[in-house]
Amino acid sequence: MNILVINCGSSSLKFQLIDAETEAMIAKGLCERIGIDGSRLVYQPTGGEKEETVTEMPDHTRAIELVLEALTDEKTGVVKTLDEIGAVGHRIVHGGEKFAASTIITQEVVKAIEECNDLAPLHNPANLIGIEACRRLMPDTPMVAVFDTAFHQTMPQEAYLYGIPYEYYEKYRIRRYGFHGTSHSYVSERAAQVLGQPYEALKIIVCHLGNGASVSAVQNGRCVDTSMGLTPLEGLIMGTRSGDIDPAIIEFLAHKENLSIDEIMEILNKKSGVLGLSGNFSSDFRDLESACAEGKEEGVRAVKGFAYRVVKYIGAYAAAMNGVDAICFTAGLGENSPEVRNLICERLGYLGIALDQEQNHKRGEDLVISTPDSDTKVLVIPTNEELAIARQTYALVR
């Protein structure tokens, strides 16, 4: 069965077509600048040339039409008709407490996702647009919702409740939800396979490090804590997000700078993180690592500040699980930066960690980068959220 995986953003759409039986990627692509001048489709069949087409995409429906046209094109398409697509898997950012697993999309499910819109106002509405567009164009094809938050729904109450009046949890479900769940699930399970040990017997810390970054504690195959919270703003310092701060900073800045709550949130979400720490030098970790290597203060401040927060979360989660068997690095920075991995692991000597530097400087594959005598194993596992979505979609529809 061929599974089409759709990941809709507010002005973008990523897609992959995957053979669910062999787990081979058949084609992939990206629609950019949807609803904006200069929109374009990037499409590449596996083993074929990358194609870029600049064309009008006033909305997501037109973007998905173009994707389906590319997949069925006589010359470069990979399927003859849409009937060869057995199901569509949609990435949904926020499922609240309603969804602890992936689910077949029905009208009731759409309504429940809509009810979570205020928890993810930038993401869920765009995800829903993608669902509705696919349902219009492929009305007889089963659709599955795969939630970023679902993997973290196994957290115990002491991990997900905040120290605020309990009535706000009862009224508004204000609690820790966590994100990147599809990645954390895939990487932790894959780590157990690489180590040749039962997933249900391991204590694993996953560090999903990129422009958006989060850490999770996975004990016996279940998430028991994660760094992102009610929204993706909590936790690590990120590209432009502040991560953990003293909540009183919001009031302090509002008074000092005469700013509204919306303006403060704009600063915390889009002008903070390593971008803010570096004095607006860059939110791109590649730029910051280069600056750090050259001893430039803006780079040193940002990179070391980021790495220090990762170290703190690893320590906290090792304590929460009363030990750790493996630490996994994934996502853009986690997979591709031996320097950042070194900065983090050099502070983890108390866990008996020793890195194999030759292994640490490889990339693009599943790797154990710790030495054979390292008490805690350290791995690099390239994440594959699209494959994880395809697997969960196939499991539900087959």
C-alpha positions in Angstrom: 0.0 0.0 0.0 1.3 3.5 -0.9 0.8 6.1 1.9 0.9 9.8 1.2 2.2 11.7 4.2 1.2 15.4 4.4 2.7 18.0 6.8 0.8 21.3 6.4 2.2 24.5 7.8 0.5 27.9 7.6 2.2 28.7 4.2 4.0 25.5 3.3 3.3 21.8 2.7 5.8 18.9 2.9 4.9 15.6 1.4 6.2 12.1 0.9 4.8 9.0 -0.9 6.0 5.9 0.9 5.5 2.2 0.1 4.2 0.9 3.4 5.2 -2.7 2.8 8.9 -2.0 1.9 9.1 1.4 3.8 10.8 2.8 0.7 10.2 6.5 -0.2 8.8 6.7 -3.7 8.7 10.5 -4.0 8.9 13.6 -1.9 8.5 17.4 -2.2 7.5 20.7 -0.8 5.1 23.5 -1.6 6.4 26.9 -0.4 4.8 30.3 0.0 1.2 29.1 -0.3 -1.0 32.2 -0.5 2.0 34.4 -1.1 3.6 35.8 -4.3 6.4 33.5 -5.6 4.9 30.2 -4.5 6.6 27.1 -5.9 6.4 23.3 -5.9 9.6 21.2 -5.4 9.1 17.6 -6.5 11.5 14.7 -6.6 10.8 11.0 -7.4 13.3 8.7 -5.8 16.2 8.2 -8.2 15.0 11.0 -10.4 15.8 14.7 -11.0 14.5 17.4 -8.6 11.9 19.6 -10.3 11.0 23.1 -9.3 7.9 24.8 -10.6 7.0 28.4 -9.8 3.2 28.7 -9.9 0.3 30.3 -8.2 -1.0 28.6 -5.0 -3.7 30.8 -3.6 -4.6 28.1 -1.0 -3.7 24.7 0.3 -6.3 23.0 -1.9 -4.5 24.2 -5.0 -1.2 23.1 -3.4 -2.5 19.6 -2.9 -3.9 19.5 -6.4 -0.4 20.3 -7.7 1.1 17.6 -5.5 -1.4 15.0 -6.8 -0.8 16.2 -10.4 3.0 15.8 -9.9 2.6 12.3 -8.5 0.4 11.2 -11.4 2.3 13.0 -14.2 2.7 10.9 -17.3 6.5 11.6 -17.6 7.8 12.0 -14.1 4.9 10.7 -11.9 5.3 7.6 -9.7 1.7 6.4 -9.8 -0.7 6.1 -12.7 -3.9 7.1 -10.8 -4.8 8.3 -7.4 -6.3 4.9 -6.7 -2.8 3.7 -6.1 -2.6 5.9 -3.0 -4.1 3.7 -0.3 -4.3 6.3 2.5 -3.1 9.7 3.6 -1.4 10.4 6.9 -1.6 13.9 8.3 0.7 15.3 10.9 -1.4 17.2 13.5 0.5 19.3 16.0 -1.9 19.4 19.0 -4.3 16.7 20.0 -4.8 17.9 23.6 -5.9 15.2 26.0 -8.4 13.9 23.4 -5.9 11.8 21.5 -3.3 9.4 23.0 -2.8 7.7 19.7 -3.2 8.1 15.9 -6.8 7.8 14.7 -8.8 7.5 11.5 -10.2 10.9 10.6 -13.9 11.4 10.8 -16.0 14.5 11.1 -16.0 14.0 14.9 -12.2 13.8 14.9 -12.0 17.1 12.8 -14.3 18.8 15.4 -12.1 17.6 18.2 -8.9 18.9 16.5 -10.7 22.2 16.0 -11.3 22.4 19.7 -7.5 22.3 20.2 -6.9 25.3 17.9 -6.4 27.7 20.8 -3.6 25.5 22.1 -1.8 25.6 18.8 -3.2 28.6 16.8 -0.3 28.7 14.3 -0.4 25.0 13.5 -3.7 23.2 14.0 -5.7 25.4 11.7 -3.2 24.8 8.9 -3.3 21.1 9.6 -7.0 21.1 9.3 -6.9 23.0 6.0 -4.7 20.2 4.7 -7.2 17.5 5.9 -10.1 19.3 4.3 -8.3 19.8 1.0 -7.4 16.1 0.8 -10.9 15.0 1.7 -12.3 17.1 -1.1 -9.8 15.8 -3.7 -9.7 12.2 -2.5 -13.1 11.6 -0.9 -12.8 7.8 -0.9 -9.3 7.6 0.5 -8.9 6.9 4.2 -7.2 9.6 6.2 -5.3 9.3 9.5 -4.3 12.0 12.0 -1.0 11.4 13.7 -0.5 13.8 16.6 2.8 15.4 17.8 1.4 15.3 21.4 0.1 11.7 21.5 3.4 10.0 22.5 3.7 12.2 25.5 0.2 11.4 26.9 1.7 8.6 29.0 3.3 11.2 31.3 2.3 10.8 34.9 0.3 13.6 36.6 3.2 14.8 38.6 5.1 15.5 35.4 2.4 17.2 33.4 0.6 19.4 36.0 1.8 23.0 36.6 2.1 24.6 40.0 -0.9 26.9 39.3 -4.4 26.7 40.8 -5.8 23.2 39.9 -9.1 24.8 38.7 -7.3 26.1 35.6 -6.4 22.6 34.6 -10.0 21.5 35.2 -11.5 24.5 33.3 -8.9 24.9 30.4 -6.8 21.8 30.5 -3.6 23.9 31.1 -0.9 21.3 31.5 2.3 20.0 29.9 1.6 18.4 26.5 5.0 18.2 24.8 5.7 18.2 21.0 7.9 16.4 18.5 6.3 13.2 19.8 6.5 11.4 16.5 10.2 12.0 16.4 10.8 11.1 20.0 8.8 7.8 19.5 10.6 6.8 16.3 14.1 7.7 17.7 13.7 6.0 21.0 12.4 2.8 19.5 15.1 2.8 16.8 17.8 3.2 19.4 16.6 0.1 21.2 16.9 -1.8 17.8 20.4 -0.4 17.2 21.5 -1.5 20.7 19.8 -4.9 20.2 17.9 -4.6 23.5 14.2 -4.7 24.4 12.5 -1.3 24.1 10.4 -2.0 27.1 13.6 -2.6 29.3 15.4 0.7 28.6 15.7 4.2 30.0 16.3 6.5 27.1 16.8 10.3 26.8 16.0 11.7 23.4 17.5 15.1 22.4 15.6 16.5 19.4 17.9 19.4 18.6 17.1 21.8 15.8 15.6 25.3 15.4 12.8 23.8 17.5 14.3 21.7 20.2 13.0 19.3 22.9 14.2 16.6 25.2 12.2 13.6 26.4 12.5 10.8 29.0 11.4 7.4 27.7 11.2 4.7 30.3 10.2 1.1 29.4 8.8 2.4 26.0 6.7 5.1 27.5 7.3 8.9 27.7 7.5 10.0 31.4 8.5 13.6 30.8 9.3 16.1 28.1 10.7 19.6 28.0 8.0 21.4 25.9 4.9 22.3 27.7 1.4 23.7 27.0 3.0 25.2 23.9 6.3 24.7 22.1 7.7 27.8 23.9 8.7 26.0 27.1 11.9 24.1 27.6 15.3 24.5 25.8 16.6 27.7 24.3 15.7 27.3 20.6 16.3 29.2 17.3 14.0 32.1 18.1 12.1 30.8 21.2 13.2 31.7 24.7 12.5 28.4 26.4 12.3 28.4 30.2 12.2 31.8 31.8 11.1 33.4 35.0 7.4 34.2 34.4 7.8 37.5 36.2 10.0 38.7 33.2 6.8 39.1 31.2 5.4 41.7 33.7 8.8 43.3 34.1 9.3 43.9 30.4 5.7 45.0 29.9 6.1 47.8 32.4 9.6 48.8 31.4 9.1 48.7 27.6 5.3 49.6 27.7 4.5 46.4 25.7 1.2 44.5 25.5 1.0 40.7 26.2 0.8 40.0 22.5 4.0 42.0 21.9 5.8 40.2 24.7 4.8 36.8 23.3 6.0 37.9 19.8 9.4 38.7 21.4 9.5 35.3 23.3 8.5 33.3 20.2 10.2 35.0 17.4 13.0 37.3 18.7 14.5 35.3 21.5 16.4 32.0 21.7 19.8 31.9 20.2 18.8 34.8 17.9 18.2 37.0 20.9 21.2 35.7 22.9 23.5 36.3 19.9 22.4 40.0 19.7 20.4 39.2 16.6 23.5 37.8 14.9 21.7 34.7 13.6 19.1 32.0 14.5 21.0 29.5 12.3 23.1 27.2 14.4 25.6 26.8 11.5 26.3 30.5 11.6 26.6 30.5 15.4 28.9 27.5 15.5 31.2 29.1 13.0 31.2 32.3 15.1 31.8 30.2 18.3 34.8 28.4 16.7 36.3 31.8 15.8 35.9 32.9 19.4 33.3 35.6 18.7 31.3 36.5 21.8 27.9 36.3 20.1 28.5 32.8 18.9 30.1 31.6 22.2 27.2 33.1 24.2 24.5 31.4 22.1 26.0 28.0 21.5 27.3 27.4 25.1 24.0 28.7 26.5 22.1 26.3 24.4 24.3 23.3 25.2 24.1 24.1 28.9 20.3 23.9 28.9 20.5 20.5 27.2 22.9 19.3 29.8 20.5 20.4 32.6 17.5 18.5 31.1 19.6 15.4 30.6 20.5 15.5 34.3 16.9 16.1 35.3 15.6 13.2 33.3 18.3 10.9 34.5 17.1 11.7 38.0 13.5 11.3 37.0 14.0 7.8 35.7 16.6 6.9 38.4 19.2 6.2 35.8 19.7 6.2 32.0 20.8 3.6 29.6 21.1 5.6 26.4 21.1 9.2 25.2 20.1 9.9 21.6 20.7 12.9 19.5 18.5 13.7 16.5 17.1 16.4 14.2 19.1 19.0 12.2 21.6 20.1 14.9 21.6 16.8 16.9 22.4 14.8 13.9 24.9 17.1 12.2 26.9 18.8 14.9 29.7 16.8 16.5 30.9 20.0 18.2 27.5 20.5 20.0 27.4 16.9 21.0 30.9 17.2 22.5 29.9 20.3 24.4 27.0 18.5 25.9 28.7 15.1 26.6 31.8 16.6 28.2 29.6 17.7 31.1 28.1 14.2 31.6 31.2 12.4 33.0 29.1 11.4 36.1 27.1 9.2 33.7 30.3 7.4 32.7 30.1 8.7 29.1 33.1 8.5 26.8 32.7 9.5 23.1 34.5 7.8 20.2 35.5 10.9 18.2 35.8 9.0 14.9 32.2 7.8 15.2 31.1 11.2 16.5 32.3 12.9 13.3 30.3 10.6 11.0 26.8 11.6 9.8 23.8 10.4 7.9 23.3 7.0 9.5 22.3 5.3 12.8 25.4 5.5 15.0 26.6 4.5 18.4 29.1 7.3 19.1 30.2 6.3 22.6 33.1 3.9 23.3 32.4 0.2 24.0 33.3 0.8 27.7 31.0 3.9 28.1 28.6 3.2 31.0 25.8 5.2 29.2 25.5 4.6 25.5 25.3 7.7 23.2 23.7 7.4 19.8 22.9 9.6 16.8 19.7 8.5 15.2 18.5 10.5 12.1 14.8 11.1 12.7 12.2 10.0 10.1 8.9 11.5 11.1 7.4 10.8 7.7 8.1 7.1 7.9 6.7 7.0 11.5 3.5 8.7 10.2 3.3 6.2 7.3 3.7 3.3 9.7 1.0 4.5 12.0 -1.3 5.2 9.1 -0.8 1.8 7.6 -1.3 0.0 10.9 -4.7 1.7 11.2 -6.1 1.3 7.7 -4.7 -2.1 6.5 
